[in-house]
């Protein structure tokens, strides 16, 4: 399981995914299929998500069992910013729209 904050045109979202890598082509294609074509993404610790989101994390993670997919854990930008410090974020992954 991986967790990431994506900064998109409509604001940040926190996602969980079962893809092995946040740069996996299938994962990027999944984002594009959801009209997320340009973003800055930071991996955040899954354990931090478990602690901060508790039972809600468990519900969302349970829905991902045994398949390569993703789910939104939080879409309220101010809540995400309050829950995560910049120190918890990994190196940025940048994705630009295709020309």
C-alpha positions as CSV (number, residue, x, y, z in Angstrom):
1,X,0.0,0.0,0.0
2,X,1.2,3.5,-0.8
3,X,-0.2,6.9,0.2
4,X,0.3,10.2,-1.6
5,X,-0.8,13.7,-1.6
6,X,-1.5,15.0,-5.1
7,X,-1.6,18.7,-5.8
8,X,-3.9,19.1,-8.7
9,X,-5.7,22.0,-10.5
10,X,-8.6,21.7,-8.1
11,X,-6.5,21.4,-4.9
12,X,-4.8,18.6,-2.9
13,X,-6.2,15.1,-2.5
14,X,-4.9,12.3,-0.4
15,X,-5.0,8.9,-2.1
16,X,-4.2,5.3,-1.2
17,X,-3.1,2.9,-3.8
18,X,-2.0,-0.7,-4.0
19,X,0.3,-0.1,-7.0
20,X,3.9,-1.0,-6.2
21,X,5.2,2.4,-7.4
22,X,3.7,5.9,-7.7
23,X,5.4,6.1,-11.1
24,X,3.9,2.9,-12.4
25,X,2.5,3.5,-15.9
26,X,-0.7,1.8,-15.1
27,X,-1.2,3.9,-12.0
28,X,-0.5,7.1,-14.0
29,X,-3.0,5.9,-16.6
30,X,-5.5,5.4,-13.8
31,X,-5.0,9.0,-12.7
32,X,-5.4,10.2,-16.3
33,X,-8.6,8.2,-16.7
34,X,-9.9,10.2,-13.7
35,X,-8.9,13.5,-15.5
36,X,-5.9,14.0,-13.3
37,X,-3.3,14.8,-16.0
38,X,-1.1,17.4,-14.4
39,X,0.0,17.2,-10.8
40,X,2.7,17.4,-8.2
41,X,2.6,14.2,-6.0
42,X,4.4,13.5,-2.7
43,X,4.4,10.1,-1.1
44,X,3.5,10.2,2.6
45,X,3.9,7.4,5.2
46,X,1.0,4.9,5.2
47,X,1.4,4.5,9.0
48,X,0.8,8.2,9.4
49,X,-2.4,7.9,7.4
50,X,-3.5,5.0,9.6
51,X,-2.9,7.0,12.7
52,X,-4.5,10.2,11.5
53,X,-7.5,8.7,9.8
54,X,-8.2,5.7,12.0
55,X,-11.3,3.7,11.2
56,X,-11.9,5.6,8.0
57,X,-8.4,4.6,6.7
58,X,-9.3,1.0,7.4
59,X,-12.6,1.2,5.5
60,X,-10.9,2.8,2.4
61,X,-7.9,0.4,2.6
62,X,-10.2,-2.6,2.9
63,X,-11.9,-1.6,-0.4
64,X,-8.5,-2.0,-2.1
65,X,-7.7,-5.5,-1.1
66,X,-5.9,-7.7,-3.6
67,X,-6.2,-5.5,-6.7
68,X,-4.2,-2.7,-8.3
69,X,-6.4,0.4,-7.8
70,X,-6.6,3.6,-5.9
71,X,-9.0,5.4,-3.6
72,X,-9.3,8.9,-2.3
73,X,-8.8,9.1,1.5
74,X,-9.3,12.9,1.8
75,X,-10.2,15.6,-0.6
76,X,-10.5,18.6,1.8
77,X,-7.3,20.6,1.2
78,X,-7.3,22.4,4.5
79,X,-7.7,19.1,6.4
80,X,-4.8,17.5,4.4
81,X,-2.6,20.5,5.2
82,X,-3.4,20.3,8.9
83,X,-2.8,16.6,9.0
84,X,0.6,16.4,7.2
85,X,3.8,18.5,7.6
86,X,6.1,19.1,4.7
87,X,8.7,17.0,6.5
88,X,6.4,13.9,6.1
89,X,6.4,14.3,2.4
90,X,8.8,12.4,0.1
91,X,10.5,13.8,-3.0
92,X,8.1,15.4,-5.5
93,X,6.9,13.5,-8.6
94,X,5.9,15.9,-11.4
95,X,3.5,15.0,-14.1
96,X,2.7,17.4,-17.0
97,X,-0.2,17.2,-19.4
98,X,0.6,15.6,-22.7
99,X,0.8,18.1,-25.5
